[in-house]
Each structure stands twice: as C-alpha cells, then as structure tokens.
C-alpha cells in the first residue's frame, strides 16, 4: 500500500461556542454502498484500508478521512480511483473533522462493519 494522498479540506471551521448543523447530500455509487463514520486518530485511513482488504479483498472501495487540526487535510486511500474521488467529494460535503467516508462496490457494509468497529482508536 502506498502512502495516502493528502488533499486540502475545502472548509475547516472551529467554533468555540455554539454549533452549526447543515444537511448535505452524499453520493452513493451506482449499485454500491456508503459508510459514514467518526474517528479521532490520523492513522485511521490506513487502518481502515487494511481492515477492508484483509476482510473482503474482492471489494472495490475508496476511503476519505477529514483531519480536524492543522491544515485540515483529507487523507485518501482505496483500490479504485473513481471511488476514491467520490469518497473525497462526500468528505468535502460533510466538512467535519474526525469523520470518514467509505464508498464501496462489489461488497456490502455488513461484510466489513465488524472489522471497522475493531480498528483500534477509531
């Protein structure tokens, strides 16, 4: 596995008092599925990648993880370029730090949810 790509997050805001809640539309690949989750550890994207390929090696997927500090980058990985791009698009729409998006085809969330829950620090 190569080192994850890093892309700038389009919006990164920090609010001390109050909260802004928005509704966003997420895109699910044709015949595919999406998992939206939360984590607090920067290595999450690599850990999720390993959990998926070791559990369902046939699955095509893309993962995007929004950092919450510093330059607020989006970390990206996966084994399908179009799904990686779709994961980034969805992560940008969410715009919340410590969140991740997994988009997948040729498999189902039920195939990998147990392993995702077992990933340390996620």
C-alpha positions as CSV (number, residue, x, y, z in Angstrom):
1,X,0.0,0.0,0.0
2,X,1.3,3.4,-0.9
3,X,1.3,6.4,1.4
4,X,-2.1,8.1,1.5
5,X,-2.7,11.1,-0.7
6,X,-3.4,14.3,1.1
7,X,-5.8,16.9,-0.3
8,X,-6.8,20.3,1.3
9,X,-10.2,20.3,3.0
10,X,-12.4,23.0,1.5
11,X,-13.9,24.2,4.7
12,X,-12.4,23.8,8.2
13,X,-14.0,25.9,10.9
14,X,-13.6,25.9,14.6
15,X,-16.4,27.1,16.8
16,X,-15.9,27.7,20.5
17,X,-19.4,28.5,21.4
18,X,-22.4,27.1,19.5
19,X,-22.8,24.7,16.7
20,X,-23.7,24.9,13.1
21,X,-25.7,22.0,11.7
22,X,-26.2,21.5,8.0
23,X,-27.9,19.0,5.8
24,X,-25.7,17.6,2.9
25,X,-26.4,15.2,0.1
26,X,-24.0,12.3,-0.1
27,X,-23.5,10.4,-3.3
28,X,-23.6,6.6,-3.3
29,X,-22.0,4.8,-6.3
30,X,-24.4,3.0,-8.7
31,X,-25.0,-0.4,-7.2
32,X,-22.8,0.4,-4.2
33,X,-22.9,1.5,-0.6
34,X,-21.6,4.2,1.7
35,X,-20.4,4.2,5.3
36,X,-20.1,7.5,7.2
37,X,-18.2,7.3,10.5
38,X,-16.2,9.1,13.1
39,X,-12.8,8.6,14.4
40,X,-10.2,10.6,16.2
41,X,-6.9,9.2,15.1
42,X,-5.0,10.4,12.0
43,X,-3.8,6.9,11.0
44,X,-7.5,5.8,10.6
45,X,-7.4,5.8,6.8
46,X,-4.5,3.3,6.7
47,X,-6.1,1.1,9.4
48,X,-9.5,1.1,7.6
49,X,-7.7,0.2,4.3
50,X,-6.0,-2.8,5.9
51,X,-9.3,-3.9,7.7
52,X,-11.2,-3.9,4.4
53,X,-8.6,-5.6,2.1
54,X,-8.0,-8.3,4.8
55,X,-11.7,-8.9,5.2
56,X,-13.1,-8.5,1.7
57,X,-10.2,-8.5,-0.8
58,X,-12.6,-8.5,-3.8
59,X,-14.4,-5.3,-2.7
60,X,-13.7,-2.1,-4.7
61,X,-13.6,0.9,-2.4
62,X,-12.4,4.4,-1.6
63,X,-11.8,6.0,1.8
64,X,-11.6,9.7,2.7
65,X,-10.8,10.9,6.3
66,X,-11.2,14.6,7.3
67,X,-8.4,15.8,9.7
68,X,-9.5,18.2,12.4
69,X,-6.4,20.2,13.1
70,X,-3.5,22.0,11.4
71,X,-4.2,22.4,7.7
72,X,-7.3,20.1,7.9
73,X,-6.3,17.8,5.1
74,X,-8.4,15.0,3.6
75,X,-6.5,11.7,3.7
76,X,-7.4,9.4,0.9
77,X,-6.8,5.7,0.1
78,X,-8.6,2.8,-1.6
79,X,-8.2,0.4,-4.5
80,X,-10.4,2.2,-7.1
81,X,-9.7,5.7,-8.4
82,X,-13.3,6.7,-9.1
83,X,-14.4,5.5,-5.7
84,X,-11.5,7.4,-4.0
85,X,-12.6,10.6,-5.8
86,X,-16.3,10.0,-4.8
87,X,-15.2,9.5,-1.2
88,X,-13.3,12.8,-1.3
89,X,-16.3,14.6,-2.7
90,X,-18.5,13.2,0.1
91,X,-16.0,14.0,2.8
92,X,-15.8,17.6,1.4
93,X,-19.6,17.8,1.6
94,X,-19.6,16.7,5.2
95,X,-16.7,19.0,6.1
96,X,-16.4,17.8,9.7
97,X,-13.1,16.9,11.2
98,X,-12.6,13.4,12.6
99,X,-15.1,11.9,10.1
100,X,-14.5,9.3,7.4
101,X,-16.4,8.2,4.3
102,X,-16.1,4.7,2.7
103,X,-17.8,4.2,-0.6
104,X,-17.8,0.6,-2.0
105,X,-18.9,-1.7,-4.7
106,X,-18.8,-5.5,-5.1
107,X,-19.5,-5.9,-1.4
108,X,-21.7,-4.7,1.4
109,X,-21.2,-2.9,4.6
110,X,-22.2,-6.0,6.6
111,X,-19.1,-7.7,5.1
112,X,-16.7,-5.1,6.8
113,X,-18.6,-3.4,9.7
114,X,-17.3,-5.8,12.3
115,X,-13.7,-5.3,11.3
116,X,-14.2,-1.5,11.1
117,X,-15.5,-1.5,14.7
118,X,-12.5,-3.5,15.7
119,X,-10.0,-1.0,14.3
120,X,-8.0,0.5,17.2
121,X,-8.7,4.1,18.0
122,X,-11.5,4.5,15.5
